Amino acid sequence: MLDTRDKILSARYVAPVFTPRNEEGNVNYSIIPSYITHLINSGVTGILVGGSAGQGLLLSNTERLAVARAFIVAADRRIAVIIHAGGVNYQDTLSLCEILSGMEGVDGIMLSTPMFYPYFTYTGLLQFLCDAGEACNGKPVLYYHFPSLTRLQYDVVELMKNLKRRLSNFIGLKYTANDESVYKKLVKLDLKIFLGFPNMTLVGAQTQRAEVSLITGPTNFVNGVMVRIVDLVLRGDIRKAKVIQNDLDGFMESIIVDQELMSSLTHVMDFVGLPMGPPTKPLSDLTDAQKRMLKGNLNKVGSEGRFIDMVDKYKAPAETHSTFTSYLLMGTCAFFLYKVFYKKISW
């Protein structure tokens, strides 16, 4: 059995899970086992709980822990489980890290920067992350780099170098940005890198090849499309990979209704048969008119809202069998035909 560090290092397609709610706005714990089953069946090899998709920063520590426990139980060690513990309050963050570090089933803890005050010093930021990382008591730590949300413009490459030097349990980051040059510099640091934006899938596959890893919203509902892009790059079919990447980019643009990102992503899950309910307050839910618009946009991707047709369209062809398996099948068929043909001639 892999240890926690190895489980994270080997995870490639990680879903940033939503926090499911019922129509009253309470957490819907009963749907989480089915949610995990859906993810595993679609090829997901890990989950991030309480990230931006899960709206963890809008939950109290008590709620964050309750949701984390529910996902840990449902995952049952079958996939990697990363819990986001970043927050605005220093003591709350350290307390959450300490509790998570002692919980069975937590493979890693992700830290983000406080998002309300973007003007504290680089030294203060580094110290905050080191303090929180040490509170994880040896549990693998990842950094959540999301500059468009945190508004922090520090040199992330230097920050990662310092974290790697000062924290023995620091293993990598989620890179939610579009700067390819920075990403390629990070690759040279020998850290685990999860790409956070789906439009970076092709670039990631070309840069890291089979090591490319993702933690991005679409892994919840069209994970197969990104798997296919990576598969095509590894096969050398860059032209087709680009076509599918463009289709994925267009798909993502079409499902964001009136710039309501979180609400739109959450309600896409309705069409998977796993309704996530309204987002966490104070985020606003889609109106009925916006939900109809979302359904109409999905209808343009697949028939009757079956946007999952997009995954079927890009499934890997039959030749995805290993070379050994292919030759074994070919040899068996040839031997069988030879025996039949030989016996016919002998008669």
FENFENCOR-V175533 format. One record per pair of residues at least 6 apart in sequence whose C-alpha atoms are under 7 Angstrom apart, sorted by the first residue. I is the first residue (numbers start at 1). J is the second residue. If there is no record, write none. Layout:
i-><I:I>
j-><J:J>
This chain:
i-><4:4:5:5:7:8:8:9:11:11:11:12:12:12:12:13:13:13:13:13:13:13:14:14:14:14:14:14:14:14:15:15:15:15:15:15:15:15:15:16:16:16:16:16:16:16:16:16:17:17:17:17:17:18:18:18:19:19:20:20:20:20:21:21:21:21:21:22:22:23:23:25:29:32:32:33:35:36:36:39:42:42:45:45:46:46:46:47:47:47:48:48:48:48:49:49:49:49:50:50:50:50:51:53:55:56:57:58:61:68:72:72:77:80:81:81:81:82:82:82:82:82:83:83:83:84:84:84:85:85:85:85:85:85:86:86:86:86:86:87:87:87:87:88:88:93:94:94:97:97:97:98:98:100:101:101:101:107:108:108:108:109:109:109:110:110:110:110:111:111:111:112:112:113:115:118:118:118:122:130:133:133:138:139:140:140:140:141:141:141:142:142:142:142:143:143:143:144:144:144:145:145:145:145:146:146:146:147:157:163:164:171:171:172:172:172:173:173:173:174:174:174:174:175:175:175:175:176:176:176:177:178:193:194:194:194:195:195:195:196:196:196:197:198:199:199:201:202:202:202:204:205:205:205:206:209:221:222:222:224:225:225:228:228:228:229:229:229:232:232:233:254:255:255:255:255:256:257:257:257:263:263:263:263:266:267:267:269:269:270:271:278:279:295:298:298:299:299:299:301:301:302:302:302>
j-><107:108:107:140:80:80:107:192:45:46:80:45:212:213:214:44:45:46:213:214:215:219:44:45:46:47:48:214:215:219:44:46:47:48:215:216:217:219:220:47:48:49:51:53:54:215:216:217:47:48:49:53:54:53:54:266:27:54:27:28:276:277:27:28:276:277:278:28:277:277:278:278:70:71:74:74:274:74:75:220:223:224:79:80:79:80:81:80:81:82:81:82:83:84:68:82:83:84:56:64:83:84:84:262:280:64:87:280:96:83:81:105:105:107:106:107:108:106:107:108:109:110:108:109:110:109:110:111:93:96:97:109:110:111:93:110:111:112:113:93:112:113:114:114:115:132:132:135:132:135:136:135:136:106:136:137:139:140:139:140:141:140:141:142:141:142:143:144:142:143:144:143:144:150:150:150:151:152:154:167:141:167:169:169:169:170:171:169:170:171:170:171:172:173:172:173:174:173:174:175:173:174:175:176:175:176:177:153:186:170:170:191:192:191:192:193:192:193:194:193:194:195:196:193:194:195:196:195:196:197:197:200:213:213:214:215:213:214:215:214:215:216:216:216:245:249:226:229:230:245:212:212:230:233:233:234:269:308:311:311:311:314:314:315:316:241:244:245:238:241:241:297:264:294:297:298:264:264:290:294:278:279:285:286:276:275:276:275:276:276:305:285:285:305:305:307:305:306:307:307:310:308:309:310>
